[in-house]
Amino acid sequence: MITKALNLKPKRVILLATLFMLVINCSKDDSLNNGKDDLSVQNLEKILGIWTFKASTTNGVADVILDPCRLLFNINFESTYASIQEYSGDNCSTIQSTSEDYSINRNTLKVGDFTAEIITLNTSTLIIKYNEGSDAKTELYLK
């Protein structure tokens, strides 16, 4: 028997087995991330801040941005919601602001009813991809 071979008493074997199980089961605590995987948590941390639209493509071809107000479009990701500002009018003086709840599940970004795939997300660059009808669109945002 193992207790005789290791010269351990049965109570010590039970204690060691219990400690071993606690160490194995407590080595990773998913509750700290509210049940989210590491990629989702990392992306939620990286996305915080103000992102300004810079460029887009449609089916892999660069879009020509004729409206200068489009280049002022920005999204401010807070901890649980996103503030969106769209500019229009003469000298882009009209501002339409909205707020939407958002979530990130791995590489999927959902803002209100809008869903996109995160292609790139780091401290200064956000590239998303989504479908608009039959077109594949990408958008580049910088912090």
Sequence and secondary structure as in RCSB ss.txt:
>XXXX:A:sequence
MITKALNLKPKRVILLATLFMLVINCSKDDSLNNGKDDLSVQNLEKILGIWTFKASTTNGVADVILDPCRLLFNI
NFESTYASIQEYSGDNCSTIQSTSEDYSINRNTLKVGDFTAEIITLNTSTLIIKYNEGSDAKTELYLK
>XXXX:A:secstr
 HHHHTT  HHHHHHHHHHHHHHHHTSS GGGGTT  HHHHHHHHHH EEEEEEEEEETTEE     GGGGG EE
EE SSEEEEEEEESGGG EEEEEEEEEEEETTEEEETTEEEEEEEESSSEEEEEEEETTEEEEEEEE 
